[in-house]
């Protein structure tokens, strides 16, 4: 697997950084000449993953969210991670409408949205150590 380009971004787990993160990832992915719809899908998936890090990973604590993006051939790989509390049951967390924070009126659709808009979503998590979400999106070749 040859990486054609790569970038790394790290920021405090503050909700106001979510829009910054999605814009940076969209700008990086733009080198693959995606459609406006594809950019919108990437931005939405990134928003969901970053929001999960902030709301669920760190809860009421402050930490860092790290994003690593890679261009590999005609694909963008987006790795978003935190060093927060981790996910106890990944399969349950992936279920549509499941939320561990019903008091915050969360919809429980974050992973479903990511899986809908991206070609591949992997979740690696260890309770007490954090979570990493790896999303991949392929683009058509000319």
Buried (B, 14 or more C-beta within 10 A) or exposed (E): EEEEEEEEBEBEBEEEBBEEBBEBBBEBBEEBEBEEEBBBBBBBBBBBBBBBBBBBBBEEEEBBBBBBBBBBEBBBBBBBBBBBBBBEEBEEBBEEEBBBEEEEEBEBBBBBBBBEBBEEBEBBBEEEEBBBBBBBBBBEEE
